[in-house]
Amino acid sequence: MTTDNQPQTPARVPGLLPDVPRQGGFGPATDGAWSSSPYHHAAAAWGAAKSVGAILLKQRELIRGTHSMFVMNHPTGFDCPGCAWPDDKKLTLDFCENGVKHVTWEMTPKRVGREFFAAHSVTELADWTDFDLEDQGRLTEPMVYDEATDHYVPISWDDAFALIGGELRGLASPNEASFYTSGRLSNEATFLYQLMAREFGTNNLPDCSNMCHEASGRALTASIGTGKGTCDLDDWEEADALFVMGVNAASNAPRMLTALADATRRGAQVVHINPLVEAGATKTIVPHEMIDMALFKATSVSDMNIQVRPGGDLALMRGMAKVVFEAAESDPTVLDHDFLADYTAEFEAYRDLVAATSWDEITTQAGLPESEIRRAGQVYLDSGRTIIAWCLGITQHEHGVDTVREITNLLLLRGNIGRPGAGPSPIRGHSNVQGNRTCGIDHRPPPWIDKLDEVCGIVSPRVGGLDTVKSVEAMNDGRVKVFVGMGGNFVLAAPDTAYTAAGLRKTELTVQVSTKLNRSHLVHGRQAVILPCLGRTEKDEQIAGLQGQTVEDAMSMVHISRGKRRPASPNLRSEPAIIAGIAMATLPESRTPWQSYVDDYDRIRDVMAKVLPGFEGFNELLKNPGGFRIPQPARQRDFRTPSGRANFSLAPMPNVIPADADVLILGTMRSHDQWNTTIYSANDRYRGIKNLRELIFLNEADMAARGLAEGDLVDITSTSRDGSERTLRRFRALRYDLPVGSAAGYMPEMNALIGIADYSTQSDQPLMKNIAVRLVKSE
């Protein structure tokens, strides 16, 4: 059913993959035998090494791909286009299996040029799987959609820029355009992109952070005055206890396994908190540790695995705080009284709140026995220095902001902020997603907007713009007429796939800056342009010579990245050059020296140094081996909140248990052979899955209650907040170790279950880890 505020979308929007069951889902089509079996081996280890060899052979990059491993994540090389985990200066080989996948996927010898588009219409390509689209290879030249023939045809760079500029200038308001970016954009390109949008006159700058860590930024800003964590890699090496929450380290940040293995070897306690016990939360053999590899010697990366109920993390944190306060009754030294008195606000009110919260409420909402919460609390009490890290399993809930603030509350009690080996440490996903926000990709005016206007001689809008969810709504109701996607695959990354696609189809123009063909090129506006860009691994030659661009990792380190390979095509342009080309065509009267910035990226960095806090002397700082760390005032216990202190949160305990016992809470996730919306195969090694993506993981008791056997086909129906329903049909039900009442499955296939109304009122993030669903056997 639909409501008045939820437009009816067709069963299939043009350009989307047909809505028919596929064993391989959005990955490669397969009719091979599927299988599911528990994975009992160590994470990484020989499985990862074997996978790397297979990847290099399959992509025909055995020599150049192997060479890339020795320059990736090194000061003289390029930064991995995968995750944002910090580079370890002590390692010669600082890469992982997934990093090699990302790099070889980009380095493929396959090409997609005008001959390919002449041979295949958009309607035909819409029937291809998303794997097959990307597997065609690298885009080689600008293309424009020809409505008369339903084909993309070549267009010159100048004509492409003129088309885009003409459409943007012809809008009734700059706010009729939305400028999206994925996390891969460099700091320099990011700064130019937001400068262009704001000089044009809009803050419509949605980005992937709106879907991932928006809750973290809002929570940390309210609690400690910064939207980032305070830890660096040295802190991880000094911590006595590490709590890792809502993250699958082995797939999402595999290089973290090295830090976790080092921690357990030195005697630190490592506690994983997640509904699923993942392979990376048990044991590992790190491939660059050659002796351990030769001896098959695994290292534990966990002292506890706590399987919290989906959304029950706040209750767990409050229960641990209750353990601390109870211990303080007999030993006052467990609280850092000096820190609490000198640096925090609302401590007494928080203590009263915890005292008023019963153990029964805590255990019910966490889905855990009191004994297990007390054991976790004791680990915290026994630790002199504690880090709490988290990822999307924490943020993609209605109360994600409150949960991150409760994490911070627990750290504050024992002064675990602003000293070595301790602090909050969000695990960012995509490489440079944190740098995007630092350098201005934000639909709200950044704190330094006055300085931007002063230095750049523009007048930026001061009214907040559209984030991801609001951009999708605005496209559907006609308020956004031009959509520019700077990287990524928006239609598959966003929630409510059919509604997002319908919105894109209603625009006058869609522009996609990409390295490879993807679904967002087929779900387009009345006019559509594809602009092919250089990859992270490729040389970027400009008038001033070979250029480098910078990224910021998850722990605020900024370093330069220089590609080493010859570009896939001589007709590719860098992202700064593409942005400048659009800007010059859109803003013909602009006094911004766009071409000068493209000629020499040092000039972009000189301007950034004048505008961005912590970037003073940017070009000089980059001469330091490994770059520099952006100063974090909260790390020095300088809490730049309105109170001037670190603020305890006083959030009520949320009820995360569905009122209807028939409802399960589903969370979406990636498979191991996947990065964001890019799917490399239909396998998921660490979860024991082969040749299958259209699946749902269930607790054995929930399967029995519904009369389901292993492998039964089920229809999955979600009910949105607005009353509308969405159904995925003929997914395989598989037994997995996760809490009763919960379920899990892969994105982007399951994004179709998330209604556009299903977003957090605290963070505006889509509720991708908290989808209320019902199951029935398929007919």
N, C-alpha and C positions, 0 to 999 in steps of 0.2 A: 504494500500500500504506500501511498505518498500523501504528503500534506501540502497545504497551499504554499508553504515556504520552501518546499523541496521540489524543484521542477522535475517532471517526468523525463527520464533519459531512455533512449531506445535500447533494445536488447544488445545491439552492437552498433557502436558509433563507428562511422567510416574510419579506417586506418587501424582499428584495434584488431588484435588476433581474434579469430572466430571463437565464440563461447562454446567450445566442445571439449570434452575431457581429453587430456593428453597425459599419458604416463610421465612424459618428460617435462610437463608444464611449459614454462616459457624457455626452458633449456632446449638442448638438441632433441629432436624427435627420436623416440626409441620404442620399439616393441619387444626388446630383449627381456629376458626374465628379470623381474625385480626381486630384491631380497632385502631383508632386514634382520640384523643380528647385532648383539651388544658388542661394543668395541672395548677390548680389555688391554690394549697395548699402550705404551707410553706415547704421549703427544710428541710431535715432531719426529725425532729418531729416524730410522731407516725408511719408514713410510713417507716422510717428507722428502728425504734424499731421492728415493725412487721416483716420487712424483715430479721433482725438479728435473731429473733426467728425461722423463717422459715428455714433459712440457717442452724442453729444449729441442728434442727430436721432432715432436709433432709440429712445432712452429718453424722448424728448419733454421734454428738459430743456435746450433750447438757451439759454434766458435764465438760469435759476437755476444750471444746470450751469456756464455760462461764469463767472457770478459766483463760484461756489465756487472757481475756480482762483485768484482774487485774494485769498482768505482762507485757503485751505488751506496749512498749514505756516507760518503767520505768527503772531506773538505774540498778536494779538487774535482769531484765528480758531480753526479746529479742526485737529487733527493728522490727516494722511492715515491712513485705516484699513488701508493696504497695508503697505509695507515699513518697516523700522526705520532706514533711512539718516538721518543727522542733517540737520536743517534748516540751510540756508545763509542766514545773515542778510544777505548781500550781494545776494541775488537778490530781485527783485520777483515773479517768477513761478517759484516753487520747487515744480514739480509735474512729473509725467511722464504718459505715455500710460496706464500701468497704474493710476496714482493716479486718473485721471479715470474709468477703468472701475470701480474700487472705489466711488467716490463716487456716480456715476450709477446703478450697480446698487443702491445703498442708497436713493437718492433717487427711485426709480421711482414713478410715480403708481399702479401696479397694487397691488391689495389682496387679501389672503386672509383672509376672515372666515367667519362661521358658515354663510353661504350656500354658500360653496365646499365646506366640509367636509360639509355636508348632501347635496351633489350627488355627492360622490366618496368611496367607501369606501377604507379603507387598502389592501385587496387590489387594488382598481383602480389606485390611485396607485403601487403597487409596480411596475406595468408601464410607468410613465412614465420617461423618461430623467431623469437628475439635473439636466440643464439645464432641462428643462420644469418640474420641481418648483420650482426657485429662481426661474424666470422668471415664476411666477404673481404674485409681488410680495410686499409686506410683510405679515407677520402682524399682526393687529389686536387680538386679545383672547385671554385664557387659554383653553386647550382641554384636555379630558380624554378619554381613549380609552374608548369604550363597547363592551365585548366583545360584548354581545348584538347590536348592529347593525353592528359593524366600522366605525364612524365615530367621528371626533373630534366632541365636542359641547361647547358653551360651559360654562364653570365660572367662578364669581366668583373674584376674587383671594383673598378670605378663605377660601373653601372649598378652593381649590387649596393654599394654605399649610397649612390644617388637614389635608388628605389627606397631604401630604408629611411634615409634622411627626408625624402619627400613625404613619406607616410607620417613620420613623426612630426614634421613641421605642420602638416595638415590637420593634426588633432585639435579638437576644440579646447583641450586642456592637456598640459603635460601629464596630469594624473590619469589620462586614458592609456598610458603605457606602463608596463611592468617589466622590470629588469631583474631577472633571476640569475643566481650563480650557484654552481656546485662548489664543493670544497677544494677542487684542484687548482683554482685560479691563484696565481702568484700574488705576493704583496704589492708589487708594482702595478700589475694589471688590475688588481682590486682597487687600488687608490685611484687609478684613472677611470675605472668603471663608475665608482661612486661620484667622482668629480663630474663626469659627463652627465649622470642622471640628475645631480643636484644643480648643476649649471643649467640643464634643460628645464628644471623646475619641479622635480618630484622626489619624494622619499619612498617611492614604490620600489623597494629593493628587497624582495623576498629571497631567502636562501635556504640551503639545506639545514642550517642550524635551527630554523623554525620547526623542523621536524625531528631534531635529534637532541640537542643540548640547550635549548632555550630555557628550560626549567633550571638548569645548573647556573646559567648566567644570572638569571633573575634572583635566584635564591642566594647565591654567594654575594651579589651586590647588596642585597638587603641585610645580610648577616655580617659581612666583613668589609664591604665597600669595594670589592673588585669582582668582576664577572669570571675570574679564572681561579684555578687552583694555585696554591702557594708552593707546591713541592717541585723539586727537580730530581734528576736521576741520582744525584748524590744522596738526597734524602732517602730514596728507596734503598740505597745501599747501607744506610745507617739505622733504619727503623727496626724496632724490636718486635713490632706486630704490624701486619698488613691485612686489612679487611678489604676484600675485592668483591664488589656488589654488582649484580646485574650485568655481567659481561662474560662472554665466551672467549677467553684470552687466546686459545689455540687457533681460532679462526679470525677474530677481529683485530687482535694486536699480538701476533705470534711472537714478536721479539720480546714481549713482556715475560715470556717463559724463562728467558735467561735471568731476569731480575728475580723472579719467584724462586728459581732453583738456587740462585746465589743466597737468597734470604734463608731458605730452609737449611742450607749447608752451614751457615754461620749461626744457626740456632734461633732465628726469628720465627715467630708464629705466623702462619698464613691461614686465613679463614676465608673461604669462598661462600658467598651468600647468593643463591640463585634457585629458582624453582627446579631447573634441570641440573644434574651433576654432569658437567661437561668433561671431555677428555683432558682439557687443559687445566682442570681443577683437581687432578689426581697425581699424575707423574709425567715426567718428560725426560727425554735424552736430547740435549741441545746439539744439533748437527756439527757446530764448529768445535765442540769438545771431542776431539778425535779419539782419545783413549776410551772415553765412556761409550762412544759409538762402536769402537772395535770390540769392547767387552760386553756390549748390550747392557750397560749399567745405567739403570734409570734412577732419577732423583725425584723424590717426593716434592710436590709443589703445594701441598695442602696438609694442614693439621686438623681442619674441620671443614665439612661441607654442610651448610645449613640450607635446607630446602624450604624456603619461606613461601607462603601463599602469594600468588601474584598480587602486588599492591600492598602486601603486609610488611614491607620493609620499615615503614615509619613505626609501626607497633614494635618491631624488633629493636630498633634503635632506642625507643622509649623504655623498653624492658631492660636494656643494657644500662641506660641511665639510672633506672630504678635500682639496679644492682650496685651501681657506684654510690648512690645516696645512702643505701642501706649499709654499705661498708663504711661510709664516712661517720656513721653513728658511733662506731667503736674505734675508728682510726681516722681522725679528721684530716690527716695528711694526704689521703687519697684525692682530696680536692686541692687544686692550686689556688689557695685563698688569695695570695698576693695578685696573681693574674686576674682572678675574678673581680677583685676590688678595684684594681687599677685600669682594667681594659674592657670590662663588659658591662652591659646594661640588661636589666630584667632577670637577673639571676634568681633572686628570691621568688619572683613570680613563677619562674620555670620550676624551681624546686617544689613549690606548692602544687603546680600542675601535675608533676610526676607523682607526687604523693597521693593525689586525688585519683590517679588512674589505677584501677585495680589490676591485679595479676590475671584475673579471669578475662577482662577485656583485652589485655595485651596478648595472651595466649590464643584467644579466639580469633583476633584479627590477624595475628602473625601466622596462625596455623601451625604453631610449634608448641611442644611441651615446655613448661616452665624450667625444667632441668636443663634443657638445651640452651635456652636464653641465658640462664645463669652461668653456664659453662662459657659462652661467648663473652659475657660480662667479665668473667674472671680473667680471660685472656687479656681483655682491655686493662683490667686493674693491675695485672702482672707486668704490663709493658711500660717501660719508661718513656718510649717514643713510639707514637702510633700514627700510621697513615691510613685513611679510609679513601678508597678509590671506587668509582662507580661509572656505569655507562647507561645505555638506553633502557635497561631493565628497571632502572629507577625513575628515569625522566618521563617516559611515555605513558604516564598515568594521569588521571585527573588531579591528584594531589602531589605531583612530582616536585613542585616548588617546596611545599611543606616538608616532603621527605628529605630533600637535600638540606633544608634548614635544620631538620632534626639530626641529620648526620653532623652538621656543624655544631649543634648544641652539645652533642656527646664529646666532640673534640675539645670544645671550650672548657668543659668541666675540669679537665686535667692539664689545661694550658698547652694542648697539642696543636697550637697554631703559632707561627712566628718563631720557631726554633728548629734546629737541625733534626732531621729524621722524623718529622711529624707534620701533619696538616691534611687538608682536603686535596684530593688529586683526581679530578674528573678525567676519564679516559676518552679523549676525542677520537672520532672515527677517521674521516677522510683527511689525507695530507693537506695541510694548510686551511682547514675549515676554521681553526681558531684565528689564523692570520687574517682571514676574510673579515671577521668581525672587528679585529683590532684596527684594520685599515679602512673601515668605513662601510662595509656591507651590513647595513642595519636599517630597517624600515622606520626606526625612530631616529631623530637627529642626534648624532653622537655628541658627547660632552665638549669636544673640541671644534664644534661647527663654527663658532665665531672666529677662531684662529684660521680655519679653512678659508672662510670668506675674506679675511684680512690678507692672507698670504697669496691667495689665488685670484683675488679681485672679482669675486662673484657674489651673488646674493642667493644663498641657499634657502629653500623652504623650511619653515620651522614647525609645520604641522606634520604629524606622523603619517606614514604611508601604509601601504598594504603589505602584509606578510604572505606566506604561502597560502594558507587557507583562505584568507580574504581575497587574494588574487584570483583563486579559482572561482569563488563566488562572483567576483566582479566581472570575470570573463563571461560567465553564464548569464548575468543580467545586463550585459552590454556596456558596462562602465569601463572596462579595459578592452581596447581595440587593437593594441599592438603588444605582443609578448616577445621579449628577447631572452633567450636562454644561453647563458655563458657557461657551456659545459653541462654535463649531466644528462639525464633522461627524465625530464620533468613528469611526463604523463605516467610513467611507471613508478616514480619515486613518491608522488603525491598520493593522498588518500582518495578513496571513492573514484576508482579508475574511470568508470564510464562517465561520471559527472565531470571529472577533470578533462577528459577527452572531449566531451560535448562543449565545454567552455572554450577550449583551444580552437575547435572548429568554428566557433562563432566570431572569432577575431578577424580583423581585416588583414593582419600580417603576423606571421610567426617567423622568428629568426633564430636559427640554432647554430651556435659556434661549437664545432665538434671535431673529433679525430676519426670517428667511425660512424657508420650508419646505425640508427636505432629507432625505436618505436615513435619517438617524438618527431621524427622527420615525416612520418606517415600520417600523424594526427595533427593537421596543420590548419592555418587560417585560409581565408580566401586567396591570399598570396603567401608564399613561403620561400624563404631563402636559407640555404645551407652554406655556411662559411667554414672551410676547413682550416684548422690551426696546427701549429707545431706541437709535438708531444714533449713531455718532460725530458726524454732521452736525447732529443735532437739539438743540433747546433742552431743557434739563433744569431745570424749575421745581420748587422745593421751598419749604417754608414761609419759609425765610430769603431766598428770591429765586432768581434765575438762578444755577445752579451750574456750576462748571468741574471737570474731572477731569484728572489728570496722567498722563503717559507718560514712559518712559525710552527713549531711542534706543540704537542699537548702540554708541555711544561715551560712554554714562553721563551724557548731558545729560538733565535732567528739566525739563519745561515743561508749562504748563497748556493744556488744549484745551477750547474752548467752542463748542458747536454753535450754528448760526445759524437753522436751519430749524424750522418748526412740525412737531411730531411727526406721524408717519404716521397715528396714531390717538390720540384722547384717553384710550384705555384702556391705553396702554403705560406701563411703569414703568422706571425706571433700574435698572441692575445693582446699585448699592448698596441701593436700595429692595427689590429682589427678594431679595437675600441676607438683608437684615434681616428681611423677612417670613418667610422660611424659618426663620431663627434663632429668632425670637420664638415661632413655632409649635412648634419642636423643643425649645427650652430655656425652658420657661415660668418656671422659677425663676432664670433668669439675671439677674445684677446688671449685665450689660453694657447701657449705655443705647442700645440699637439704634435706637429711633425718633429719639432726639436726634441720632445720627450722620446719619440720613437727612435730617433737617430742615436741617442745615447741614454741608456737607462740610468746612468749616474745622475742625470738631470732630474729624473723623476724622484730619485732618492734624496736629492738635495731639497726638493720641495717637501717631501714627507718628513724630513728632519726638522723642518720649521713648523710643521703642523701637528705631528703625532707625539704625544708624551712618551718618553723613553727612547725615541729614535734620533735624538740629538747627535750629530756627527755620524749619521747612518753609514756613509761610504767608508769612513775611517774605521768604524766598529767592525765592518765586514772583513777587514784585513786580519782580524784575530782568527787564529785557527779554530774552526768550529763555530765562528760567529759570536753572538752576544746574547745575554738574557735580558729581556725587558724588565726593568725594575718593578717589583711588586710591593707596594707600600704595606700591604697586610702582612707580608713576610717579616717586615720590621716592626710589626705590631702598631702600625700606623693605619688605623681603621677609618677610612674616609666615608663614613656613613653620616647621616644627619645628626646623630647623637655623638659622633666622634669616637664611638666605642663599637666593639663587636656585640651585636644584638642577639640575645636569645629569642628564639621563636616560641610563640605560645599557641601553636595550632592545635585545634581539637583533633582527637583521634578519628580518622575516617573509617566508615564502615565499608569494607571491601568485599563483603560476602553477598552474593546475589540473593534477592528475596525469594526467587523461585529456585528450588533445588534442581530443577531440570536444566538450568542454565549453567554453562561452563564459561570460564574466563580464558579466552584465547589470546596468546601473544604471538606476533609475527617475528621472524628471525631469518638470518641467512643460512644457507648450507655452507659447508666448508669449501666447496668448489664454486664459490661465488664471491663477488665483491660489489656491494651495493646492488644495482640492477643488472650488472654484468654477470652472466651465468656461464661457467666454463664447461660444466658437464651436468648430468642428471644424478651424480653421486654425492654422497655426504660421508666421507670416510670416517670421521670421528663419531658419527652417530650410527655407523654400520649400515648405511643405506646405499643401495646400488640400483641404478636405472629407474629412479622414481623421484618425482617432485610434488605431484598432486597427492598429498598425504596429510594426515592430522595425527599428531602424537597424543596419546591419551593414557591416563592412569588405568591400570588393569581393573580396578573396582568400578570405575566409570564405564568401562566397556561392558563389564558383566551386568551392570544395572540397566544397560540399554540393549542387552542381548546381542552384543557384537563380538565376533571372533576376529582373530588376527587377519588382517588383509581385507576384511569386509568393506564394501563400498558404501559410503555414506554421503548424504546431502547435508551441507552446513549452512544454517540460516542465521543471520545476525539481525537484531532489531536495533535500529539507530535511535538516538535521543529524540529525533523528530517523528518517530513512529514508523518510518519507512523500513522495509525489509530487503535484504539482499541474500542471494543463495548461490553457493558454489556446489556443483553436483559431481557425484561419483569420485570422491576423494577416498583414498585407502586409509582405514583406521588401523593404527599401529600401536602396539603396547610400548610404553616408555616409562622410565622412572621419573615421575613428576607428581606433585601433590594432587590429592583427590580434589576434583572441582576445577582443575585447570587443563589447558590444552595448548598445543603449539603447532605451528606450521610455517611454511616459507613465504617470505615476501619475494618478489612483488605479486605473486599469484594471489595471495590473500588480502592484498590491499583493497580489492574489490568489495570486501566485507565492511570496510570502514566508511561510514557515512560522512558527508562533509560537515554534519553537525556534531560529529564525535571528536571533539577536541577539548583540551583542558581549559577551563575558565581561568586557571592560574597562569598558564604559560602559552596558551593558544596552540600547543602542540597536538597533532593527531594522536589519538589513544591507541597506538599500534601494539601496545602490550596489554591492552585491557578491552577486548572485544567480547561482548556478551553474545554467546551463540547457543543454538540448539542443534542436535543431530538426529537424523532419522536414517534408517537403511534406505539405500537407493533402490528404486524399482528396476 
